[in-house]
Amino acid sequence: MQGEHALNNGKLEHLQHIKNWLKLDDMIYPYWFAWKNKLLYSEGREVLHELVGQMSMLCELGMRTTAAAMGTVPEKIVPDQILFASLGEVAKRFADTRLMLVNLYEKWTGERLGSSKDASDVFNRIKEHADLLDYLTSTKLIADFCYLAARVGFFYGGDRHLREVAVAYRQHYPIILTTLNRCIERYVEDVLATLPSIHSISLLMYACFKVFPEQFEASRMVKLEWVPVCEVDELDSRRLVKSMVQGWLETLIMKVDGKIYAIEGRCPHEFADLSIGKVTKGGRLICADHYATYMLSTGTVTTHPVIGSAKPLATFPVNISDGKVHIGIVSR
Amino acid sequence: MSGIRTVSPAELQEWGIELKYDAEKVMKDVSDPKMTGEEFVTYLEQNVFKKYWDEHYSWGYTWVMKDDVGAITSWLRLGAWLEWRFASTLGEALGKYAEYIDPEFYSLFAKQLAEEAWHWHIRYKALVHYGGNMDGFNPNIIPEWLDLFIGVLDVAKQDLNHFQIRFVSGINVVEWFSEPHHQGVVDACNKLGKYTVLRDVFEEIKEDERFHYSLASKTWAKHCDTPEKRRIAADIALNWAIPLFLLGRKKRHVLALQKKI
């Protein structure tokens, strides 16, 4: 049997209190910004190993909660065979992504990740109270955290292989989400407002945030490669400039209220082209597809789209020299 | 295996089932310390499983050659339910006992989980195509299937250190017998020149079942590297799973032809 659980009851109780005054977005942003800062202010590749380790843990957990959902009071889903089969595909997508991450970790370190102790600890505590709905909503939150980790790794990891895995997971993510939503719809009307139990959220938060130390002493900012993207003058004559950086990063550069911003070129919600969006005073960008609104300075979502929810927008540091705008890309 | 249903020789005899292997001899042979995991797999396939190929092929073939839609839907009702039941059991195993499964097998078991759930869909589709439905279906009509598909978790849980060996030896092992059976169904459909939906479904499932059996053979090849582990695997497969499965399938064959499922 498993050894002692990583969480003691006092800590769990404390986390449960926290959830009472948190919304889902409040959990998403700290996670995104904590990882973003950790990647930007940690030199070396160990931070990538941690990120991949955490994504692998999340995928293992997602596989387990999905599989457990299929083995728990399944008669509620069973009348819809295709939905039941889709749930099986969700477990497979998590397991396949985990395998890619484990392979990547081995390529980097020479070591192969085994079964995750954190995933076991969290799952075994979740299952003490979980019903089918809780398994499904927990899986959704796990998929969200994993997606954030994949996105942050894609933009700030500075590693081509990690980007490939992140892109692979990005293909899975909308399918995972749609399947889970369709299953959850069988229980509740307002799918988007349905969260896992306090118990499960607390456990997931604990597992996701434990990689961040209580006192973070930032080392020097990671080495950035300054890539020229356009002439400064171009931004005066045009609303914004699109640029493909290093062949993988689609960016938008714009000048608003005299300040230059560089952001990812696609909406994190459903990948719409942000160049046709609307830039407003105060440094906000509204996506033309579903009206998600982002703060250009931080990437924070200020208004969620009309359907679903958006993730934070990736932003990049800007530097001007020799009359050209350069953006800083992480180089490890 | 206290508290877990096992099949007695008298029950097998009553239904005319012959065990084509000597379990005691197999247990003695696999206790050879020089035997490798791969050799264990070859040994079981050559000395046990292959002896059943013709019989199971014949069951699949004769069932369809009867050319009776009522018998076909009767068989499919249980088949569809079994796919769901297996997906559910596998989901519980992969979800709740993942720490006792070799992580290198996670994606393989997840693939099997997705396929079992998909088979539930396509078997049900075939059932509906031939005018059948699941109304009033009672799985207790052949309790051996319940004993096998639910009991396997109890068998596996009895020794968590060998959970995966015990689980695949109790359930994935019976997937080997699906290949000859499904081949018989496909050949009979072709011979009759009809039941094309049934043929296509069984053709697809047959390929997947081969993969599902391979989870047992891959587990044995990798992990049955000691006489003790081989004895555990052989004991569960030969003394528990296969007799239970043979009895369940024979009853199913007889009852389906009588349209009683």
Interface residues (C-beta under 8 A of the other chain):
Chain A: M1 Q2 E60 M63 R64 T65 T66 A67 A68 A69 M70 G71 T72 P74 V78 Q81 I82 F84 A85 L87 G88 E89 A91 K92 F94 A95 D96 R98 L99 V102 L113 G114 S115 A119 S120 F123 K127
Chain B: W84 A87 S88 T89 L90 G91 E92 A93 L94 G95 K96 A98 E99 I101 P103 Y106 S107 F109 A110 K111 L113 A114 E115 E116 A117 W118 W120 H121 Y124 K125 L160
